[in-house]
Amino acid sequence: MTVNETSTGQPGGTRPAVQVAGLTKVFNPGRPDEVTALAGIDLTVGPGEFVSLIGPSGCGKSTLLRLVADLVAPTGGTVMVAERPARRARRDRAYGIAFQQSGLLDWRTVSRNVELPLEVRGWSRRERQARARELLELVGLADFAGHYPDQLSGGMQQRVAIARALAGDPPLLLMDEPFGALDEMTRERLQDELLRICARTGTSTLFVTHSIPEAVYLSDRVVVMSARPGRIVEIVDVELGERTEATRQSPPFFTGITRVRQALRGTAVTVPAP
Ligand SMILES: Nc1ncnc2c1ncn2[C@@H]1O[C@H](COP(=O)(O)OP(=O)(O)OP(=O)(O)O)[C@@H](O)[C@H]1O
């Protein structure tokens, strides 16, 4: 089986990967520490589309990602993943997830970390090993299958985490600042690798970042959110075509950065007077 093939057909297919409508999240409702984290969020991520979420700290980016992953329940509104309610999508493992910390298990080899989601699904040992080999090849770590996570650099660990997230051929990747802890050069290299992998596998991606250049470089659309309660203030379409060596120095790239920066500036947090 190649990375493009799944038992359920092409990842993503023609169905929207995510459909969020009227989504609201209030933490601790009715208590003195009540927080309205998100209000009235409508968002669709199309098949194979790369969408980034950016906004001031605390605007609800991670909460939105967690709602899509069904790790927290909405207060109002609906979340559909691959045209299924989020709860069902979680049960069906319709998405892969990667966070800032790779979350690898130290006591398992690289290959066995990648195999983990397949073990949960009851794949045979041989199938799991073959699939892990294929994915480690995809992320350029074929020679490190037998290593342990602490023998790898931070960037390599993140690549393993991405391989693990892709293991079950999910139609959707959810990523929360996966490159946030990496140096700039490693980060740029992994951005290119991620785009290559997404293009090859047809996976849709919802990606949280604090970096404007990262959001613009990676995305088809950048969703700019306001300070709490988080709302979508603007969705910036990015049209950079195929990313090449020259993209990061190209006028359309700088235009995209300026547009996102301007949208963010409109959301500046007002600091209360002392
Ligand atoms: N489990 C929780 N209980 C109570 N409040 C929460 C919980 N999780 C998040 N919040 C609050 O919801 C708001 C949004 O948090 P969230 O982590 O989604 O923001 P963010 O945009 O991802 O922030 P950052 O950019 O700093 O990572 C914050 O005010 C946060 O304190």
The ligand as a Gaussian input file, in Angstrom:
#p B3LYP/6-31G(d) Opt

LIG

0 1
 N       -9.573000      24.124000      30.134000
 C       -9.751000      25.428000      30.269000
 N      -10.411000      25.947000      31.334000
 C      -10.610000      27.267000      31.457000
 N      -10.194000      28.181000      30.554000
 C       -9.523000      27.727000      29.476000
 C       -9.258000      26.329000      29.275000
 N       -8.577000      26.176000      28.119000
 C       -8.417000      27.418000      27.619000
 N       -8.992000      28.335000      28.425000
 C       -9.040000      29.787000      28.193000
 O       -9.574000      30.001000      26.910000
 C       -8.897000      31.085000      26.264000
 C       -8.331000      30.598000      24.946000
 O       -7.246000      29.721000      25.213000
 P       -6.406000      29.022000      24.049000
 O       -5.350000      28.202000      24.688000
 O       -7.337000      28.362000      23.113000
 O       -5.779000      30.295000      23.301000
 P       -4.622000      30.353000      22.206000
 O       -5.061000      31.356000      21.198000
 O       -4.299000      28.992000      21.722000
 O       -3.430000      30.942000      23.091000
 P       -1.845000      30.929000      22.840000
 O       -1.613000      31.625000      21.544000
 O       -1.315000      31.714000      23.997000
 O       -1.407000      29.491000      22.841000
 C       -7.843000      31.587000      27.242000
 O       -8.363000      32.676000      27.927000
 C       -7.654000      30.409000      28.174000
 O       -7.275000      30.853000      29.460000

